[in-house]
Amino acid sequence: MVKLFEAKKRLYPQKVKGRFRKIKSILNVVFLGIYLFVPLLRFDRGNGAPNQAILIDFSSSKAYFFAIEIWPQETIYLAAILIIAAIALFFVTSLFGRIWCGYACFQTVWTDIFIAIERFFQGDRNSRIILDRRNSFEKFWRKALTHFFWIIASLITGFGFVCYFVDTFELAKNFLALQFDFTIVGWILGIAASTYVMAGFAREHVCTYMCPYSRFQSAMFDENTLIITYDQKRGEPRNKLKQGDVIQKSGDCIDCKLCVVVCPTGIDIRNGLQMECIACGLCVDACDGVMEKIGRPKGLIRYDTEKNLLNPSPQNKFKFLKPRTFAYSAILLIVSGLLIFSLATKSLLEIDAIPDRNPLFVKLSDGSIRNGYTIKIMNKTHEKKDFELSVAAPIEAEIKLQSFNEMEVNNISVEPDSVKTFKVYVILPKSFLAKNSEGRNFIDLLVKDKSGMESKKIQAVFISSN
């Protein structure tokens, strides 16, 4: 039988100690803490508004970030945030390689947590390999406990995810009272199942085959990008070192393969930079530990630039301050500044005027022309507001509310965080239309907040003939 594909062997990453492992562990705690505890933060927005600091509320179709509120009509802000995130990611990648993948990616963080649970119940690399090769009751209970706590971690992940869309305290209260919303439960189970599969089984396959970032990362690299490198000039030729041997004519690499067995994606960094490398630095810790034991300088495997690796010199060392740094920084500052300015000055009042399509206009007995409009006033504050609607131009225009007398145009009440929809008629006299016989004019509708906080003007088309 001919095999078209070879199954990828299961990896058993070995535990390693070192400065980069410490950094990863600290960041794992930080990122996990942020993920789980940010939904607990409160922010007072007044009566009738949710007090969760960060919340994407589908029931009201709004997103909250402390004092910032984003309405469905303001998707441009979400687009701007995504643009800033993309530029920041490209900026970091161009300088430090795939440092996001190695230290901050969700897949990396949760895989690290799942491996830690697996290692706690099944032991380190050699113990896990031996355990998988035999069938015994010990294997059963160790595997069972591993998967049980994987499921617990996955459910906590799913619950934490949903807390960004539903008030955390209200959700916990309902769960304790055994009041379940099946949509929410479905999302929790869905995210939990994804976490369980991706962090428990898929692991490095996500980085290698599923994540598009690994495919186009090389487009952002250059010879000055900080990457994980193996110093081939110093390490070759390799030579197995037994206890009591002294390195003489061979390179510093003793071919212990520890850099391979600690790698979460299972690559050999000595073969050069590869797509699967997530720049986590664990191979650096492993190699530095070996170099220290055999009395050789650390840094055989290290973070370095390709330029300095090929031609070692102080001038080719990694430098953060360079033209590319300033270019990316300028772009980030400009886009971020525009976003902050736009959010700080955005209007809390929106108005829309939709002209009637049938009929387009009505000719009255005195020769004047009437157009109908559906007006929508959106009050984005958390207080009830009274508004005044008028026609700013032309001054000859007359405005009336449908089914109400003229005075009520001066007092339109809109509830907090809501939209008021009503019908108005605008009438232009025959004398004005005689001077403007094109059949299409423009009117300026003005909405004023009677408390004096804000006003907004909108232009609408006025039809006077076919």
N, C-alpha and C positions, 0 to 999 in steps of 0.2 A: 504493500500500500504506500503510495506516494503522499508525503505530507506537504501541503501547500504553505502552511504556516506553522511556525514553532511557538508553542505556548510560552508566554513570559513566565519565568520562574518567580515564585513568591519571594518577597524580600523580608529579611529579618534585621532591621536596622539595630546596630549595637549601640549601647549607651556610651556616651563620651563626656569627659569633663574638660572644661576650658572656658575662656572668656566669652567666646561667641555663643557657647551653649548657655552660659549664664544670662547673656543678653536676651537670647531667645526665650528663656524661661521667664524672665522678668516681663518681657513684652507680652508673652502669652497671658500672664496674670492681668496685666494692664488692659489689654484688648478685651479679654473675657469680662473683666470688671466693668469696662465701659459698656459693653454689649448688654449686660444683665442689669446694671444699676442706673443707667441713664433714664430708662422709663419710670424710675421711681422719683426723679426730680420733679418738683412742683414749681409752677409759675402762675401768679395771680393775674388773670386777665379781666376780672370783673364778673358781674352776675351774668349767668346764662352761657358763659364760655368755659370750655374745659380748662382745668388747671394743671394738666400734665405738660411739662416743659417742652418735650419733643413728641409730637403726635401727628400721624397722618390719618385724619378722621374722614373715612369714606361716607359716614352717615350725613355729614354736613358738606362733603366734597371740598374740604380744606386741609391744608397742612400747616402745622404750628411748629415754630422753632423759637422758643422763648418769646420775645416781643414781636417777632416776625410772623405774619400770617399770609399764606399764599392761597388765593382763591383759584377756582378752575380756569378763570379767564387769564390768569397770570402764569401760564406754563412757561413763558419766556424766562422766568426766574429759575425754574427747574433746569431748563436747557443751559442757562448760564452756569449753574452749579456743576452740571455734568461737563461742560467745556473746561471749567477751572480744574476739575478733578483730572480730566484727560491731560491737560497741559502739565499739571503738577506731576502726574505719573510719567509722562515723557521726559520731563526735566530730570526727575530723580533717576530714571533709567539711563539717560544719556551720560550722567555723571557716575552713578554707582552700580550700573548693571541691574540685575534682577533682585535688588535688595528688597523690593516690595514682596516678591514671591517668597523670599527666604525668611522674612520676619513678620510680615503684616497681612498676607493673604489669608482669607477665611479658611481656605482649604488647608493651608500650612498649619495654622493655629489649631484647628480642630483635629487634624491628623496627629499633631504632636500630643494633644490631650488623649486621644484614643490609644496611641502607642504607649503613653505613660500608664494608662489603665491596664493595657495588655501586659506590659512589663511587670506591673505590680502583682498580678495574679499568676503569670506564667513564667516570670523570670526574664533574664537577659537573652541575648541572641542564641547562644548555644543551648540554653534550657528550652527555649521555644522550638528550636529545630528538633531536638530529641523528643519533646512532647508530641510533636506532630507526626513523628515516625512510628508511634506505638499506640495501641488501643488499651486503655486502662481506665479504671474509675477515677484515678487522679486527673487524667486528661479531661474526663467528662466534667468534673466539678470545677476545675480551673477554667475551662472553656465556658461553662455555664455562667460562672460569676463574671467573667470578662464580658460576655454578651449582655448579661443583665445590667451591668453598670454602663455599657455602651448605650443601651436603650434608655436608661435614666438620663444620661448626658444628652442624648438626642431629644428626649421629651422636654428637658429644660431648655434646650436650644430652640425648639419649636414654640414653647411658651414665651420665651424671651422675644422671639420674632413677632409674635402676635401682639405683644405689649406695645409695640410701636404703632399699632393701628387701633387698639382698644385701650381705654383707660385701665392701667395696671391694677389699681386698687379695686375698681369695680369688677374687673375680670376675676381677681383672686377671691373676692367676696362671693361672686356667683358660683365659683367652683367649690368653695367651702360649703355653700348651701346646696350643692348638687344640682344647680340650675345650669344646664349646658345648652349652649347655642351650637347646633350641629355644623354650621358654617365655620365657626371659630375652631371647634374640635377638629373638623376636617383639615383646616390649615395647620393646626398644631401637629397632627399626625402626618400630614404631607411633608412638612419641613423636617420633622423627626426622622421619617423614613429616608429622606434625601441625605440627611446628616449621617445616619447609620450606614448607608450604603457607600457614600463618598469618602467619609473619614475612616470607616471600618474596613472596607474592602477595595474600593477603587484606588484611593490614595495617590500613588505616583502616576497612575494611568490618567488621572484628571489633568495633571501638569503636562504630561507627554502628548496625550491624544485629544483631550477635550478643550483645554484652554487655548484660545487663539493668541494670547499674549506671547507664548513661547515661540510662535511661528514668525511673528514680525519683530521680535525684539532686536534681531541683528541689524535691522534697518536703522536703529537708534544708537548702535554702538560705533565707536571709532577707536583709534589707537590710544586715546587718552581716557577711555572709559575704565572705571575701576571694576575689575572682574576677578574671579578666582583663577589663579594660575599655578602651574607646576613649573618650577625652574629646571628645565631639562638639562641645561649646561651643568648645573651643579649636581643633579640627581643621577645622571647617566654616566657610565653603565651601571645598571642595578646589580646588586649582589646580596644574596641571602646571608644574613649575619647570625652566626650561632654564638652562644654564650662563651665569652672568652676571646672571640675574634676581635681583630683591630682593623678598622677601615684604613686601607692604604691607597691602592691605585684605583679602586672602584669609586663610583659616585656615592653620594650620601643616602640615596634611596636603597633601603634594604629589602624592598619588595615584600613588606609585611602585609600589604593589602588592607591595612586598617582604614585607610582613607576610603576604600570601596565599601567595606562592611558597615561603616557609620553613615554612609550617604543615604538619605531618604528616597532617592530615585534610583539608586543602585548603579551609578555610572563610575567609571574610572577617570578621574580628573587628569591623570597622567597622560591620557590620550588627547589632551587639548580641551578647549572649551566646547561644550556640547549643548544642544538644544534643551536637554533634560535638566541641566544644571540650574538650580534655583538660587544659587549664591548664598546659601545659609551659613557657610563657614564651618560646618562640623568637621569637614575633612581637614581644615586648617588646624583645629583643635587636636584632632587625632594625630596628625603628622608632627605637630609641635611637641606633643607628649612623647612621641617616639624619639625625636631628635634630642630632647632633653635627657632621655634615658641613656642614649648611646654617646652623649657628650658632643653632639654636633650643634651648630647654630640653628635656631628656629627660622622658619620662613621658607622651607623647601616648597611647601604649598602655602600660598598667601594671597591676600588681596593686593593686586598690583595692576598696572596698565600694561597693555601689550607693547607699547613703545619702550617702556623702561625695562621690560623683560628681555627684549631683543638687544637693547643698547643701554645697559645700566649706567645712569648718571643722575646727579642731583637735578639737572634740568628736565629730565624725563619722568621724575617722580610725579605722583598725582597731585594736581593743584586744583583747589576748588574755585579760586578766583581766576576766571579766564573769560574771553569774549562770549562764549556760549552761555556761561552762567549769567552774565549781565543781560543777554538777549532774552533768555527764558524768564528771568526775574522781572524784566520790564514788561513782558507780555502778561505775566501773572498779576503784577501790580495794576496794570491798566484795566484788565478785565475784572479783577476783584474790586478795584476802585469804582468802576462803572456800576457794578452790581450793588455795592454798598450804597452808593449815591442814589441809585434808582429805588432801592428799598427804603432809604431814609426819607425820600421826597415823594413816594408814591401816594396817589390820591386815595382817600377813604370814601370817596363818592364816585359812583359810575352812573352814567345815563346813556340810554339807547332809545332811538326813535325809529320805529318801523312804519313806513307809510302804507296806507290802505291800497290794495291792488284792485279791489272791485267794490265800488267804482273808484277810478283814479281821482276824480274830483266831482263836485256837485255845484251846479250853477243855481244861485238863489234868486228870488224874485226881484231883488233890487239890482241884479247884475253882478254882484260880488261872487267870488269863487271860494268854496270851502274844501279843504283837504282834511282827511282823518289820519291820525297817527296813534299807534300803540306805544306808549311811553313806559319805559322800565327804569326805575330809580333804585339803585343798589346802595344800601347803607352798610358800610363795612365796619362801623364802630359797634361797640357793645352797649350803646345807649339808644333809646328811642329818639328819633330826630323829626323835626318839622321842617318842611321845605316849601319854597315858593317857586312856582313855575311861571315863566313869562317868555315873550318873544323879544329878544334883544334887537333884532333887525329883520325886516324893516319896521320902523316905528308905527306904520299904518296898520300893521297886522293886529287882529283880535284873536284871543285864545279862549276856549271854553272847555270845561270838562263835560264829558258825556253824562247826561242824566242829572247834572248838578248845576247850581247857579254859578255865576261868574266869580263870586267872592271866594269860593272854596279852592280855586286855583292857588290862592295865596296861603293855603294851609293844608299841605299834604303830609300826613304822618306816615313814617316808615319805621317798622319795628327793628330792633337790633339784629345785625347779621342776617338781613333778609332783603328780598327784592319786592318792590311794590309795582304792580302792573295796572295800568289804567288807560282809558281812551280819551284823547283830546281832539278838538277840532280847531283848526287855524283858518281864519277868514281874511282874505285880502279884498279891499274895496275895488269897485269898478274903475274909479279914478286912478288908482295906482297901477292896475293892470293895463290901462290904456297907454300909460307911459312905457310899459315893459311888455311888449306884445310877442315876445319870443315863445311863450307857451310853457316855459320852464324857468322858474326862479329858485332862489335859495333863501331859506330862512334860518335864523340863528335862535335856537331854543336855549334858554338860560335857566339853570336850576340853582337856587341859593339855599344854603343852610341858614335857617332863621336865627340860629345861635351865633352866626357870624364867623364860623370856623372855615368854611370852604364854599366855593361855588364852581360850577362847571358849565361849559358851553358846548353845544353840539350843533352841527349844521345839517339841515335836512332839505330835501328837494320838494318844491311846491309846484304842482302841475296845474296849469290853468286852461290848457286846450290840448286836443288830440294831435 
